[in-house]
Every structure is written in structure tokens, then in C-alpha cells.
């Protein structure tokens, strides 16, 4: 099952059972951000920071699938294969700590989940997709590598919404507040 973890979670794992899984994934990372494949026991099979070219992306996924067949659980040590660039620039393997994590179970109705933290009523959840703009002003055609594409979800707090709404009520053109622009740019920067 593919799962995307925000770099902020991987670099600062929360507490609890999910946090233990995220910490185990984080332990073997070669850099603060990259692509990782883990098995259902939270054992990282492979990390990659970049790819030689776009054709290497599906080859990496095939490689990860082979590793998953070799290490489907935590019954034996699972060394993490790491790559600065797949497939030509491997890094040193990260050894398994042999930490056994309990199986994850679905959340109960009123249980907190780090993937869906509680939000203040009225919070605007924003989803952003974007592509790099080329020097000629056109959008980059290749969206396979993370250098060319961004996808993120973030919240716009109520206070910021109110501030923009008050400016808009005047019915005239207005400059967006610096704090609001900075908040948007933080997530959409590529």
C-alpha cells in the first residue's frame, strides 16, 4: 500500500504507535527528503534521493517489489538499501535495529490520527498541485521527478481567512497580507 509521509513528520516523528513507525522509517533516511519504500512492519526496504533519469522511477519500484518479496515482514533483519541516485550511486546500507513494532490497527471512531489531525472549525484545507516553470515561461512537461512537481495539502488558519475577507469586503483591489503570502509560498515553493 503506497503511503506518502510529509517530510515534517519524517523529520520530527510524533508520539504514539504511528510515531514509532514514522521514527523507524526516519532512522534510515539518507537525507531529510526522498522516496522510501517500507514493508507492512515499518521496515524500510529502500530509500532513494533522486533518479538517473525518468526511466529509473519504475525500475526503482520494481527493485522495491523484489526487496518486498525477500523481506515481507520483520522475521529476519532488513537492511535498508539506500541510493543517492538510482541506480548508479548507491550509499551505505542502513542496518536493521531489529526493533519489532506492533501491527497497526484502524483507528476507532474518536481516536486521534497523525495523518488527519483535528482542525479548528472553519479551517480551510488547501490542496496545491504545481509544476516547474521553464525559462521560456512554459510549464515543465515531465512531472515524474520531484524537482519538477509539487503536491501538498495545508491549512489556512481562520485568522488569515478573516484578514483576507475583510480586505475583500471593500470591493476594491487590495494587496494580500505578507503573512498570508508567506504562508502560501512556504507550501508551494518548488
C-alpha positions as CSV (number, residue, x, y, z in Angstrom):
1,X,0.0,0.0,0.0
2,X,1.7,3.3,-1.0
3,X,1.8,5.9,1.7
4,X,3.1,9.4,1.4
5,X,4.6,10.9,4.6
6,X,5.2,14.6,4.9
7,X,8.9,15.4,5.4
8,X,7.9,17.3,8.5
9,X,6.5,14.1,10.0
10,X,9.5,12.0,9.0
11,X,12.0,14.6,10.4
12,X,10.0,15.1,13.6
13,X,8.0,11.9,14.3
14,X,5.0,12.4,16.7
15,X,4.4,10.2,19.7
16,X,2.3,7.0,19.8
17,X,2.2,3.9,17.6
18,X,2.2,5.7,14.3
19,X,5.0,7.9,15.5
20,X,7.0,4.7,16.3
21,X,6.5,3.6,12.7
22,X,7.5,7.0,11.3
23,X,10.6,7.1,13.6
24,X,11.6,3.6,12.3
25,X,11.3,4.9,8.7
26,X,13.1,8.1,9.6
27,X,16.0,6.2,11.2
28,X,17.4,5.0,7.9
29,X,16.9,8.1,5.8
30,X,20.0,9.4,4.0
31,X,18.6,13.0,3.8
32,X,15.6,14.9,5.1
33,X,13.6,14.2,2.0
34,X,13.4,11.4,-0.6
35,X,11.4,8.4,-1.7
36,X,11.2,5.4,0.6
37,X,9.5,2.0,0.3
38,X,8.7,0.0,3.5
39,X,7.0,-3.2,4.3
40,X,3.9,-3.5,6.5
41,X,6.0,-3.9,9.6
42,X,7.6,-0.5,9.1
43,X,10.9,-1.9,7.9
44,X,12.4,0.3,5.2
45,X,13.4,-1.7,2.1
46,X,14.9,1.1,0.1
47,X,15.5,4.9,0.1
48,X,16.3,7.0,-3.0
49,X,17.1,10.7,-3.2
50,X,17.0,11.1,-7.0
51,X,17.0,9.2,-10.2
52,X,19.4,9.0,-13.1
53,X,16.5,9.7,-15.5
54,X,12.7,9.2,-15.6
55,X,13.1,5.6,-16.8
56,X,14.7,4.7,-13.5
57,X,11.5,5.5,-11.5
58,X,9.6,2.4,-12.5
59,X,12.8,0.4,-12.3
60,X,13.2,1.5,-8.6
61,X,9.6,0.4,-7.9
62,X,10.4,-3.0,-9.5
63,X,13.5,-3.2,-7.3
64,X,11.5,-2.3,-4.2
65,X,8.9,-5.0,-5.1
66,X,11.7,-7.6,-5.3
67,X,13.0,-6.4,-1.9
68,X,9.5,-6.8,-0.5
69,X,9.3,-10.4,-1.7
70,X,12.6,-11.0,0.1
71,X,11.6,-9.1,3.3
72,X,7.8,-9.1,3.6
73,X,7.9,-8.8,7.4
74,X,10.3,-8.4,10.3
75,X,11.1,-12.1,10.9
76,X,14.7,-11.5,9.7
77,X,17.0,-8.5,9.7
78,X,16.0,-6.0,6.9
79,X,19.0,-3.9,5.9
80,X,17.8,-0.7,4.1
81,X,19.3,-0.2,0.7
82,X,19.9,3.5,0.0
83,X,20.7,5.4,-3.1
84,X,21.9,8.9,-3.7
85,X,20.8,8.4,-7.3
86,X,19.1,5.2,-8.5
87,X,20.5,3.0,-9.8
88,X,24.1,4.2,-10.3
89,X,25.0,5.9,-7.0
90,X,24.4,3.6,-4.0
91,X,25.0,4.7,-0.4
92,X,26.0,2.5,2.5
93,X,23.2,0.2,3.7
94,X,21.5,1.1,7.0
95,X,21.4,-1.9,9.3
96,X,18.2,-3.1,10.9
97,X,17.8,-2.3,14.6
98,X,15.6,-5.4,15.0
99,X,13.0,-3.2,16.7
100,X,9.7,-5.0,16.3
101,X,6.7,-2.7,16.0
102,X,3.2,-3.9,16.8
103,X,0.8,-4.2,13.9
104,X,-1.1,-1.1,13.0
105,X,-4.9,-1.3,13.5
106,X,-7.6,1.0,12.1
107,X,-8.4,4.0,14.3
108,X,-11.6,3.9,16.4
109,X,-14.3,6.5,15.7
110,X,-12.9,9.1,18.2
111,X,-9.2,8.2,18.1
112,X,-6.6,10.7,17.0
113,X,-4.7,10.1,13.8
114,X,-1.5,11.9,13.0
115,X,-2.5,11.7,9.3
116,X,-5.7,13.7,10.0
117,X,-5.0,16.0,12.9
118,X,-8.0,17.7,14.4
119,X,-8.8,21.1,12.9
120,X,-10.4,24.2,14.3
121,X,-13.9,24.7,13.0
122,X,-13.8,26.8,9.8
123,X,-10.2,25.9,8.9
124,X,-9.7,26.0,5.1
125,X,-7.9,22.9,3.9
126,X,-6.0,23.7,0.8
127,X,-4.6,21.2,-1.8
128,X,-1.9,22.5,-4.2
129,X,-0.5,20.9,-7.3
130,X,2.2,22.6,-9.4
131,X,4.8,22.1,-12.0
132,X,8.1,23.9,-12.5
133,X,8.0,26.8,-15.0
134,X,10.7,26.6,-17.7
135,X,12.9,29.6,-18.7
136,X,10.6,30.1,-21.7
137,X,7.6,30.6,-19.4
138,X,6.0,27.2,-20.2
139,X,5.2,24.5,-17.7
140,X,7.7,21.6,-17.5
141,X,6.3,18.6,-19.3
142,X,7.8,16.0,-17.1
143,X,6.2,15.5,-13.7
144,X,7.9,12.3,-12.7
145,X,10.8,13.7,-10.7
146,X,10.1,15.7,-7.5
147,X,12.3,18.5,-8.8
148,X,9.6,19.3,-11.4
149,X,6.4,18.7,-9.5
150,X,4.8,19.5,-6.1
151,X,1.7,18.3,-4.4
152,X,0.9,19.4,-0.9
153,X,-2.0,19.9,1.5
154,X,-2.0,22.6,4.1
155,X,-4.4,24.6,6.2
156,X,-5.2,28.3,6.0
157,X,-6.0,29.3,9.6
158,X,-9.2,31.2,10.4
159,X,-7.4,34.4,11.4
160,X,-5.7,34.6,8.0
161,X,-9.1,33.9,6.2
162,X,-10.7,36.7,8.2
163,X,-8.0,39.2,7.4
164,X,-8.3,38.5,3.6
165,X,-12.1,38.5,3.8
166,X,-12.1,41.9,5.5
167,X,-9.9,43.3,2.7
168,X,-12.1,41.8,0.0
169,X,-15.3,43.3,1.6
170,X,-14.3,46.7,0.4
171,X,-14.9,45.6,-3.1
172,X,-11.6,47.1,-4.4
173,X,-8.3,45.7,-5.5
174,X,-6.0,45.0,-2.5
175,X,-2.6,43.7,-1.7
176,X,-2.6,40.3,0.1
177,X,-1.2,40.5,3.6
178,X,2.5,39.5,3.7
179,X,1.9,36.8,6.4
180,X,-0.7,35.2,4.1
181,X,1.5,35.3,1.0
182,X,4.4,33.9,3.1
183,X,2.2,31.1,4.3
184,X,1.1,30.1,0.8
185,X,4.7,30.4,-0.6
186,X,6.0,28.1,2.1
187,X,4.0,25.2,0.8
188,X,4.0,26.0,-2.9
189,X,7.7,26.7,-3.3
190,X,9.4,24.3,-5.8
